Amino acid sequence: MSDPLRRALTASGDPPLRPLPDQVVALLETLQAPPRLAAHLRAVHDVAAQLTEAMADRFPQLPFNREAVLFGAATHDIGKVRHPEELSGPGSAHEPAGYDLLLRHGVVESLARFARNHASWQQDGIGVDDLLVSVADKVWKGKRVTDLEGLLVDCLADATGRERWSVFLDLDDILDRIAADADRRLAFQATHPVRDK
């Protein structure tokens, strides 16, 4: 593993970021992933961990698979290994590429799908786990997306039997607290190079 990739995977960050799952670290090493991609995946994975902890605490009735959400957050942009230009510019070619790449490396479809679906929350068949990965992928940098959050509010209202406005206030509080560290997460990502040279 290169020194820049090792730093992206192990540097503590401010606030400290959780390590990625071992399976994901091994895959990023095998693929010689760009250091900035590894740093980005760590930031979104950490936010997904915070988000799922808060969901379990505030909305214990909500059914979701925490391990799947964390894996999805840790791999959602892995297709940027094949499309590194999308690390510093717009593009969606990494989405099908990431799905294909994960399948080729033995990841089951139910987990690989997050690489393909994380920006497609309006599609049919998108469930709570997908929404949580998509929200984490936005709020890590302080971005709030009304229609995406509205879908999650609908799920929360259905699961809890509470009014939408009531669950919205709780979700808004959770996301505001997570978004408060966005600038520091962005700074962490920016310290790691797009290219491993």
N, C-alpha and C positions, 0 to 999 in steps of 0.2 A: 504494500500500500504506500502511496506517495505521502510525503510529509504534509502537504496542504490538505489532502483528503483526511488524513489522520486527525489533523487539528480540527477540521470541520465536524468530525464525528465525536471528538472527545473534549474539546474546549468547553468550559463550564457555561459561559454566557452570562449575561446580566439582564434580567434575572436568570439564575441557573436553569438550564434546559435538561430535561430528562434524556438519557441515552435512547437511541432507537433500539427496537427489538433485534436480538442477535441475528435472526434470519435476514433482516433487512440490511444490517451492517455487512454481512457476508456477501449479499447480492451486490451492494454498492461497490464493495471491494472488487468482486469478480468483474463487474462492468466498468471498472475504473471511472466511476462517476465524477463529474465535475464537482469540485469542493463546494461551490455555491449551491448546487443542488442538494448536497448532503446537509448543508446548513439550513436550507429552506425546509427540507423534510423534517429536520429536528424541531424547528420552530413550530410547524403546523402540528406535528405529533404531540409536542408539549401542550399546545393549546387544546388539542382534542382530549388529552388526559385531564386538563382542568375542566373542560366542558362536560365530559362524561361524569366526573366526580360531582360536579354541581347538579347535573341532571338526576343522578342517583339520590342525592341529598334532598333536593327540592321537589322532585317529581318521581318518587319511588314507584309510582304506578306505571310509569312509561316503560314499555318493553323495548330493550335494545341490547345488542351484543357488543359489550365494551371492547373486547379483544378484537373483534372485526373492525370496529371504528378506529381503534388505535393502529391496526395494521393498514387500514385504508388511508389514514392520514399520513402514515410513514412512507407510503409508496405512491400516493396519488399522482405525483408529477414525474415518476420514474422514466416515463417516455422521453423526457428531456435529455436523457443520455443519448438518444438517437437524434434529437432536435435541440441541440444546445443553444441555437439562436433564440429559442423561446425562453431562455433564462434571462435575457436582457431585452426582449421585445415581445410583441403580441404573437399569438398563434395557438392553434388547437391541434396541430398534427401530433403533438405528444400524447394526446388522449388515446386514440386507437393504438398507437405505437406502444404505449405503456402497458395496455391490456395484453397485447400480443407478447410483449417481452416477458411479462410475469407468467403467462401461460407456458411459454417456452422454457422457463426456469422452474417449472413444477408447482407453481402456485395455483391453487384450486380456483375455479371460475368465480365462486361466491366471494372470494377476496380480491381477485384480479379486477373485478368489475369496477372497483372504486377509481382505478386509473382512467377508465373510460367514462364514468358517470359523474365525476366530481363537479363538472360545470354544466350538467344537464338535469338540474333538479325539476324542470318543468315537465319532463317526460313521464309517461305512464309507467307504473311499476317501481317508482322511486319510493323507498321506504325510509323509516326513521334513521337507520344506520347511515344511509346515503346522505340524508339531510344533515346529520351531525358532522360528517366529513366535510360537506360543502360549506357549512357554517364556519367550521374551524379554518378552512382554507380562505375565508374572507376576513374573519375577525382577528386573525393573527396579526394583520397589518392595520387593524382598526377600521376596516371597511364594514359597513352595515348595509345589507341588501334586503329591502322591505319585503319583496315577494317571496324570497327564500325563507326569511324568518317567519313570514305569515304561514307558510306551509308547516313549519315546525310548531308554531302556535296552535294550528288546527290539530296536529297530532297530540299535543299536550292537553288541549281542552277535551279531546275525545277520551284520552287515557285517564284523566283526573275527574271528569264530570264538572269541571269548573268553567266559569265564564271566560271567553277569549280575552277580555280586557284584563282579567285577573292574572291569567297565566302569562300574558304579554308583559305585564309589569315585572313579574319574577324573572322572566327570560331576559328582559331588557337590563335588569340589574346585573345578572350574571354576565352578559355580554359586555356591558360597560366596564365591569371590573377587569375582565380579560383584555379588553381593548386598551386599557390604561397603560399597558406595557408594550404597546405596538411599536413605538419609536425605538425602544431598546432591542426588540427582536429584529426590526429592520436593520438596525446598526450592526447587530451580530451577523446577519446574513451578508451585509455589504463588505464585511472585513474578509470574506472568503472569495477567492478568485473564480471567475466563470470558467477559466481554463486552468488546467493543472500544470502550468508552466510559469 
